Amino acid sequence: MNTSVTASTPLDPPKFDLESYIANYKGRTRLERLYLIGITSTFLGVEALKMLIKEAKQGKDVTIYMDGWAAMSRIAPNEPEAVRDDQWIDATNKSNAAEAASLEAQLKGYKNNLIKESIRMGNEDLGKHYEATGQLALAFEAYSRMRQDISMPRHVIDVSKHIIEVSIERKEYIAVLSNVQKMRGTVLGPDDEKVIKPFCHAAEGIAQMHAGQYAAAAQTFLQTPPGMGLTYNTIVSPNDIAVYGGLCALATIDRNKLQKTVLENSDFRTYLEMEPHIRRAIQAFVGSKYSACLEILESYKSDYLLDIHLQKHVDELYTRVRSKSIVQYFIPFSCVTFETLHKNFAPPGKNIEKELAEMIKCGELDARIDLVAKTLISTPKANRQEIQQEALKTAKQVEREARQHLLRMNIIASDMEVKSHREGGRRGMGGGMAGELFGGN
């Protein structure tokens, strides 16, 4: 199993009950989530691995059973589940090989008879078998072969859905995005559209989030139509849509747009109601209660570090939300002490100074640090009205000088200039006028 652990590990017990949480999922994602919790959480690890081993032995995937057993033997070697069941392993491997051979033989017969529909279904059966046994690369190939034998739009949806689910399991998100577009390009009836759209948004949002495209992921999750239910809990649950969308929105959308884009979004509200703490965090941010927002998020961080899709992105998303909070908080002030900032924004066990320096360096925060006074000082800015007035004054001065130069050039060109001289108490007209108008001698 290629589930990996992020650098951050949960320090507090999660708020969810494991059985209630895992009941939201089915298929391989259920086993993968149990495995991640098992190797990550010091509070639920043993319980999760016990559930994983029990469920794995009810299926066909020997590899995931071996992963669960290996983790259990390290974490709790005295538990009964830490004893490897070699008899089950041998029997399951033989059964899997026999079933694969039978399905391959059936498919070969379909190909010889040139029955396209049977060939398509044969590849689908083979793909499902390989997916159930954990051979995801072979499952991907079998599902991909279905495409050459499709005969109706519904088949396009079936093929793309299979490939998307396997690609998410394999963490190949480019393939996810490609097949989402294929599904969206397929003409379906209104009833089918209502069922397919939530799946497309969920899959696309996950792929964008894993690519670090948090702003795009936020928009995708926020546009997920209601009515997803548990139809597609082979990849995510409706609760996940609320959490992923809410966190990505907090991290990327301006504060003055969050109210309309998220809280007043009738479609997303359906999901947001399932995770009221996410709604409270967004409301706190919109209401300029930044420390309250961060406190809510921090209290659920242990839960998010146990999520297979969110785990690697928790620290980055939290950092972005915290940076936005600091910027918004600092706007009305010319000077704020480190003590105040640390109290309101510092992550547990960390100092805020390094993060402030990084924000200034990246241009996120227009300020400077006074290490002696331990303060954050805003960069002096000229008043906007003063700048405009100064610009208008300069423009008028330039215009006046330009007119004077043009007038002098016209006088000279017309030979109307009279040089200054004094004879008999008389003064030359041209010289005096030119001197007064143009600063001449």
C-alpha positions in Angstrom: 0.0 0.0 0.0 1.4 3.4 -1.0 -0.2 5.4 1.8 2.5 7.6 3.3 2.6 9.6 6.5 3.0 13.3 6.6 5.7 15.0 8.7 3.0 16.2 11.1 1.5 13.6 13.4 -1.7 14.0 15.5 -0.8 15.0 19.1 -4.4 14.9 20.4 -7.1 12.2 20.2 -9.4 12.7 17.2 -13.0 13.9 17.9 -14.6 11.2 15.7 -15.7 7.7 16.7 -13.8 5.2 14.5 -16.8 2.9 13.8 -19.1 5.9 12.9 -16.4 7.5 10.8 -15.5 4.4 8.8 -19.2 3.6 8.2 -19.2 6.5 5.8 -17.1 4.6 3.3 -17.0 1.4 1.4 -14.6 -0.4 -1.0 -10.9 0.1 -1.0 -10.9 3.6 0.4 -12.4 2.1 3.6 -9.4 -0.2 4.0 -6.9 2.5 3.1 -8.3 4.9 5.6 -8.2 2.2 8.3 -4.5 1.6 7.5 -3.6 5.2 7.6 -5.3 5.7 11.0 -3.6 2.5 12.1 0.0 3.7 11.4 -0.6 7.3 12.3 -2.8 7.6 15.4 -1.4 6.6 18.8 -5.0 6.7 20.1 -6.9 4.7 17.5 -4.1 2.8 15.8 -4.6 -0.6 17.3 -8.4 -0.5 17.0 -8.1 0.6 13.3 -5.6 -2.2 12.5 -7.8 -4.8 14.1 -10.7 -3.6 11.9 -8.5 -3.6 8.9 -7.2 -7.1 9.4 -10.7 -8.4 10.0 -12.2 -6.8 6.9 -9.2 -7.7 4.7 -9.6 -11.4 5.5 -13.2 -11.1 4.4 -12.0 -10.0 1.0 -9.3 -10.9 -1.6 -6.5 -8.4 -1.1 -3.6 -10.3 0.5 -1.3 -7.3 0.2 -3.4 -5.0 2.3 -3.7 -7.8 4.9 0.1 -8.2 5.0 0.4 -4.4 5.4 -2.0 -4.4 8.3 -0.4 -7.4 9.9 3.1 -5.9 9.7 1.9 -2.7 11.3 0.1 -4.6 14.1 3.2 -6.7 14.8 5.2 -3.5 15.3 2.6 -1.6 17.3 1.0 -4.3 19.4 2.9 -7.6 18.9 0.9 -9.3 21.7 -2.5 -8.9 20.0 -4.0 -12.0 18.4 -4.1 -10.1 15.0 -0.3 -9.9 15.2 -0.1 -13.6 14.4 0.1 -14.0 10.6 -2.5 -16.3 9.1 -0.4 -18.1 6.5 -3.2 -20.6 5.8 -5.6 -17.8 4.8 -2.8 -16.2 2.7 -2.1 -19.3 0.7 -5.8 -20.2 0.2 -6.6 -16.6 -1.0 -3.6 -16.4 -3.3 -4.7 -19.7 -5.0 -8.3 -18.6 -5.2 -7.3 -15.3 -6.7 -5.1 -16.9 -9.3 -7.8 -19.4 -10.3 -10.4 -16.7 -10.6 -8.1 -14.5 -12.7 -7.3 -17.4 -15.0 -11.0 -18.2 -15.4 -11.9 -14.6 -16.2 -9.0 -14.4 -18.7 -10.3 -17.5 -20.4 -13.8 -16.2 -20.7 -12.5 -12.9 -22.1 -10.5 -14.8 -24.7 -13.6 -16.7 -25.7 -15.6 -13.4 -26.1 -12.8 -12.0 -28.3 -12.9 -15.1 -30.5 -16.6 -14.7 -31.0 -16.2 -10.9 -31.6 -19.1 -10.0 -29.3 -18.3 -6.4 -28.4 -20.7 -6.1 -25.5 -19.4 -9.4 -23.9 -15.8 -8.2 -24.4 -16.5 -5.0 -22.7 -18.2 -6.8 -19.8 -15.4 -9.3 -19.6 -12.8 -6.6 -19.2 -15.0 -5.0 -16.6 -15.2 -8.2 -14.6 -11.5 -8.7 -14.9 -10.8 -5.1 -13.8 -13.1 -5.5 -10.7 -11.2 -8.7 -9.8 -7.8 -7.1 -10.0 -9.1 -4.1 -8.1 -10.5 -6.3 -5.3 -7.2 -8.2 -5.1 -5.1 -5.0 -4.9 -3.5 -5.3 -8.4 -4.4 -1.8 -9.3 -2.1 -1.4 -12.4 -3.8 -4.5 -14.0 -7.2 -3.2 -13.0 -6.4 0.1 -14.7 -5.4 -1.7 -17.9 -8.5 -3.9 -17.9 -10.8 -0.9 -17.4 -9.0 1.1 -20.1 -9.6 -1.7 -22.6 -13.3 -1.4 -22.1 -13.3 1.9 -23.9 -12.7 0.3 -27.3 -15.9 -1.7 -27.1 -18.4 1.0 -25.8 -21.6 1.4 -27.7 -23.6 4.0 -25.8 -23.0 7.1 -23.6 -23.7 5.2 -20.4 -20.7 3.0 -21.2 -18.4 6.0 -21.3 -19.6 7.0 -17.8 -19.0 3.5 -16.5 -15.5 3.3 -17.9 -14.5 6.7 -16.7 -15.9 6.1 -13.3 -13.9 2.9 -12.9 -10.7 4.5 -14.1 -11.2 7.6 -11.8 -11.6 5.4 -8.8 -8.5 3.3 -9.5 -6.5 6.4 -10.4 -7.4 8.0 -7.1 -6.3 4.8 -5.3 -3.0 4.9 -7.3 -2.6 8.6 -6.8 -2.5 9.3 -10.5 -4.4 12.6 -10.5 -3.8 13.6 -14.1 -5.7 10.5 -15.2 -8.5 11.6 -12.8 -8.8 15.0 -14.4 -8.7 13.5 -17.9 -11.5 11.1 -17.3 -13.6 13.7 -15.4 -13.6 15.8 -18.7 -14.6 12.7 -20.6 -17.6 12.2 -18.3 -18.6 15.8 -18.6 -18.4 15.7 -22.4 -20.8 12.8 -22.5 -24.4 13.7 -23.4 -26.8 12.3 -20.8 -30.4 12.7 -19.7 -31.3 15.1 -16.8 -31.7 12.4 -14.3 -28.2 10.9 -15.1 -26.7 14.4 -15.0 -27.9 14.9 -11.4 -26.2 11.7 -10.3 -22.9 12.2 -12.3 -22.2 15.9 -11.5 -21.5 15.5 -7.8 -19.1 12.6 -8.6 -17.2 14.7 -11.2 -16.9 17.7 -8.8 -15.7 15.5 -6.0 -13.1 13.7 -8.1 -11.9 16.9 -9.8 -11.6 18.7 -6.5 -9.5 15.9 -4.9 -7.2 15.9 -7.9 -6.8 19.7 -7.8 -6.2 19.6 -4.0 -3.5 17.0 -4.4 -1.8 19.2 -7.1 -1.7 22.1 -4.7 -4.3 24.0 -6.7 -6.2 25.0 -3.6 -8.1 28.0 -5.2 -9.3 25.8 -8.0 -10.2 23.0 -5.6 -12.2 25.4 -3.5 -14.3 26.5 -6.5 -14.8 22.9 -7.6 -16.0 21.7 -4.1 -18.1 24.8 -3.6 -19.9 24.1 -6.9 -20.7 20.5 -6.0 -24.4 20.0 -6.5 -26.4 18.7 -3.6 -27.7 15.1 -3.4 -24.4 13.2 -3.4 -25.4 11.2 -0.3 -23.4 8.0 0.0 -23.7 7.2 -3.7 -19.9 7.7 -4.2 -18.5 6.8 -0.9 -16.0 4.6 -2.6 -13.9 7.8 -2.8 -15.3 10.4 -0.4 -18.3 11.1 1.8 -20.5 14.3 1.8 -18.8 15.3 5.0 -15.4 15.3 3.2 -16.8 17.7 0.6 -17.7 20.2 3.4 -14.3 19.9 5.0 -12.1 20.0 1.8 -14.2 22.8 0.3 -14.3 24.8 3.5 -10.6 24.6 4.3 -9.6 25.4 0.7 -12.0 28.3 0.6 -10.6 29.7 3.9 -7.1 29.4 2.6 -7.7 31.1 -0.8 -10.8 33.3 -1.0 -10.8 36.9 0.2 -12.6 37.6 3.4 -15.1 40.0 1.8 -16.2 37.2 -0.6 -16.5 34.3 1.8 -19.9 35.3 3.0 -21.5 35.2 -0.5 -19.3 32.5 -2.0 -19.5 30.0 0.9 -22.0 30.8 3.6 -24.7 32.0 1.2 -24.0 29.2 -1.3 -27.2 27.2 -1.4 -25.6 24.2 -3.0 -22.6 24.0 -0.7 -24.8 24.7 2.4 -26.2 21.2 2.1 -22.7 19.8 2.8 -21.6 22.5 5.2 -24.5 21.7 7.5 -22.9 18.2 8.0 -19.7 19.9 9.5 -21.0 22.8 11.6 -17.5 23.6 13.0 -16.3 24.4 9.5 -19.2 26.8 9.1 -18.4 28.4 12.5 -14.7 28.8 11.5 -15.7 30.6 8.3 -18.2 32.8 10.1 -15.5 33.7 12.7 -13.1 34.7 9.9 -15.7 36.7 8.1 -16.5 38.4 11.4 -12.8 39.3 12.0 -12.6 36.9 14.9 -9.4 35.4 13.5 -8.1 33.8 16.7 -11.5 32.0 17.2 -11.3 30.7 13.6 -7.8 29.3 14.1 -8.8 27.8 17.4 -11.6 25.9 15.8 -9.4 24.6 13.1 -6.6 23.6 15.5 -9.1 21.6 17.6 -9.9 19.5 14.6 -6.4 19.2 13.2 -5.9 15.7 14.6 -8.9 14.5 12.7 -7.7 16.0 9.4 -4.2 14.4 9.8 -5.9 11.0 9.7 -7.6 11.8 6.3 -6.0 10.1 3.3 -6.6 13.1 1.0 -6.2 16.0 3.4 -3.3 14.7 5.5 -0.4 16.0 3.4 -2.1 19.4 2.9 -3.2 20.3 6.4 -0.1 22.2 7.4 0.0 24.2 4.2 -3.7 25.1 4.3 -3.5 26.0 8.0 -0.5 28.2 7.3 -2.3 30.0 4.5 -5.4 30.7 6.7 -3.1 31.9 9.5 -1.2 34.2 7.1 -4.5 35.7 5.8 -5.6 36.2 9.4 -2.4 38.0 10.3 -2.7 40.3 7.2 -6.3 41.2 7.9 -5.7 41.7 11.6 -2.7 44.0 11.0 -4.5 46.3 8.5 -5.9 48.9 11.0 -2.6 49.0 13.1 0.7 50.8 12.6 2.5 48.7 15.2 1.7 45.4 16.9 3.8 43.6 19.5 5.1 40.0 19.0 3.4 39.1 22.2 0.0 40.0 20.9 0.6 38.2 17.5 2.0 35.2 19.2 -1.0 35.0 21.6 -3.5 35.2 18.7 -1.9 33.4 15.8 1.1 31.2 16.8 0.6 27.5 16.2 0.9 25.4 19.4 4.6 25.1 20.4 5.9 27.4 17.7 7.1 31.0 17.5 5.4 33.5 15.3 8.6 35.5 14.4 9.9 33.1 11.7 6.5 33.0 10.0 6.3 36.9 10.0 9.7 37.1 8.5 8.7 34.7 5.8 5.5 36.5 5.0 7.4 39.8 4.6 10.0 38.2 2.4 7.3 36.7 0.2 5.5 40.1 0.0 2.4 38.8 1.8 2.8 41.3 4.6 3.8 44.9 4.0 5.6 45.6 7.2 9.0 45.5 8.9 10.2 43.8 12.1 11.8 45.6 15.0 13.8 42.9 16.8 14.8 45.3 19.6 11.3 46.4 20.5 9.8 43.0 19.5 7.2 44.7 17.3 5.8 44.5 13.8 5.7 47.9 12.2 3.7 48.8 9.1 5.5 50.3 6.2 4.7 54.1 6.0 2.4 54.9 3.1 1.6 58.2 1.6 -2.0 59.3 1.8 -3.8 58.5 -1.5 -5.4 61.9 -1.7 -2.1 63.6 -1.2 -0.5 61.6 -3.9 -3.3 62.5 -6.3 -3.0 66.2 -5.5 0.7 66.1 -5.9 0.3 64.4 -9.3 -2.2 67.0 -10.5 0.0 69.9 -9.3 3.0 68.4 -11.2 0.8 67.9 -14.3 -0.3 71.6 -14.3 3.3 72.7 -13.9 4.5 70.7 -16.8 1.5 71.9 -18.9 2.3 75.6 -18.1 6.0 75.2 -19.0 5.1 73.5 -22.2 2.8 76.3 -23.2 5.4 78.9 -22.5 8.0 77.1 -24.6 5.6 76.8 -27.5 4.7 80.5 -27.3 8.4 81.5 -27.3 9.1 79.2 -30.3 6.2 80.7 -32.2 7.5 84.3 -31.5 11.0 83.4 -32.6 9.7 81.6 -35.8 7.6 84.7 -36.7 10.6 87.0 -36.2 8.6 89.0 -33.7 11.3 89.0 -31.0 12.8 92.4 -30.1 16.2 92.2 -28.4 16.5 94.3 -25.2 18.5 97.6 -25.4 18.5 101.0 -23.8 18.6 104.2 -26.0 17.6 107.6 -24.7 15.8 106.2 -21.7 13.8 103.9 -23.9 13.6 100.1 -23.2 13.2 97.4 -25.8 9.8 95.9 -25.8 10.8 92.4 -26.9 13.5 91.9 -24.4 11.4 93.0 -21.4 8.5 90.9 -22.4 10.6 87.9 -23.2 12.4 88.2 -19.9 9.2 88.4 -18.0 7.4 85.6 -19.9 10.2 83.2 -20.5 12.9 84.0 -18.0 15.2 85.4 -20.7 17.8 88.2 -20.3 
